[in-house]
Amino acid sequence: MTNYLYHRVHPDMQGQTLYPLNRLKDKYPKVYETRKEKYLGREYLLNLKIETLECLWNDVLFLSPVHPKKIKKALIEAGRKKDFNEKYYQIDTNDLDIEKIAIYSYPKKVKNFSLSSKDFIDYSPEEIARHNFVPEATKQYYEESYNNGERPLPYVGIPHILYKDTIDVSNVPIVSA
């Protein structure tokens, strides 16, 4: 079974390898500082421990099981005014080491959440396939955010696929949102 996971192609991408945030600190310090900015106001996340992978939140790569076009469509339907055409790596799950994967189910709580072992689902290709859509609660969060004049975080409520390693993207297809 072939399933794909998605990771945004950042404009400041250096080289052909995706690195978790903590590994960027030494490899590409300027890129690290830029990427770390997304945690402003949410710095507590950087110290969260992922027990199932025995590491910190910023020791993993975050991948989405949802095609970016589905997320884009949900954001626009919820009220996003500006169109966007970001690019994403389309990563074949067969190319990843399953021992380094955890699925964070993203429980209902949106802000100031903490991690619990019960929030993780065992990895399987079938489990990935079960999460390749934008949940209704996420769509409602998008709409509430736009109605309140806020910019929603696009992956709130969408299960996160956590990968505790780097990924060589030199031969990975790139898709548009």
N, C-alpha and C positions, 0 to 999 in steps of 0.2 A: 504494500500500500504506500503510495506516495502522497505525502502531505508537505505543505510548505509553511514556512514561518517567515515573518517579514521584519526587517530592521531598516530604519530610515538611513538613506545615504546623506550624511551630513556635508554641508558645503565645505567644511574645514577638514574633510577626510584626508589623512596622511597615509600613504602606502596602500597595501592591499590586504590588510588584516584589521579585523574589528577587535578592539581591546575593551575589557571591562574598565570602568572609570578609575579604579585604584591602580590599574596597570598603566593607564595613560599618564598618570602623574609623573612617572619616571621617563617614559618613552617619549611623550609629546606634552611637555608641561603647559604650553600655551593652549593647546587643544583641551587639556584637562581643565584649565581655568574657565574656558568658554562653556564646556559641557556641564561643569559643576554649577553654573548659574541657574540651571533649571531647578535646582533644589533650594533656591532662595525662599525663605519662609517655610521650608520643609526640611531643614537641615537634620532634623531628628532621624530621617530616613537613612542617612549615611552611617548611622551607628546601629541599625537594626541587624540582628543576627538571623541568618537563615539556617536553622538547625539541620534540616535535611541535607544541605550541601556543605555544612560546617564552614560557613564563611559569612561575610558581611554583605549587605544589600548592594554595595558598590563594587563587589568582587565578581559580579556576574554580568553577562550581557542580557538585555531584555529584548525578547522577541515576541511578536504578536501572531496568534493563529488566524487573525482576521485579515483578509485582503484589504489593502489600504483604500481601494475604491469604495468598499462598503462603509468604511469609517468616514471617508470624505462625503459620501451621499448622506449619511446620518447627520453629520455636522451641518451641511447645507440645508437639509430639511428642518433642522432645529433652529435655524436662524443665522448661520454664518453668512455674512454679506460678501466677504472677499473670497473669490475662487482661488484655488491653489493647485499646483501641479508638482508636488514633491515626488522624489524618486525613492524607491525602496529596493533593498536586496531581497530576492526571493530565494530563500535557503531551503534546500531539500532536507527534510528530517533524516533521511537515510545517510546523510553525510556527517551527522553529529554523533558523538559518543553518548549513548543513552544513560550511562552511569553519571554523566555530568549535567543531566537535565532534571529540573523540578518544575512542576506546574503550580503556580500560585493562583488559587481559585478566585481571588479578589472578592472577599465577602462584602456584604452590603455597605458597610461603613465607608464613607468616602474620605473624610478628613481625619487626621491624627490617628490613623489606624496603627495597630501593632501586629506583629506576626505570631502566629500560633501554628503548631504542627498540624492542627486540624484544618488549616487553611490551604494545605498542600494536597495535591492529587498525584497519585503515582503516574509516571509517564507511560503512555502507550500510544501508538499511532491512532487507535480508535478514539482515545481521549482527546487528542489534538483535533481530530475531525469533528468532534462534538462541540467544539468551541469556536468554529469559524464564522461567527455572526456577531453583530452588535446587539447586546442584550437590551431589552426594553428599558430597564432601569438606567442604563447608560444614555440612551436617547433622551429620557426624561431629565437626567442630569445636564446634558448638553442644552436642552431647551430652557431649563431653569437658569443656567449660567448666562445664556444670552439675554434672557428676559431681565436679569439683574445687572446687565451691563458688564458682565465678567467674561473672560475668555476661558472656556473649559479645557481641562486636561484631556486630550483625546483618548487615552487608554484607561480612564477610570471605569471600573466595573468590568473590564475585559480581562479574562484570565491572562496572566503574564507567564510566558515560558522563559524560565531562567536557565542560562547556560554558563557553567563555571569553567570557562576557557576562552581562548581566542577563536576566531573563525577567519579562515583564508577566503577572501571574496574575489580573488583574481579571476575565477571562472564561474562566478555566480551571476545568473541573469538579474537584470534590473528592470523593475516594473514601475509604472506611474500610478499615482493616486487618482 
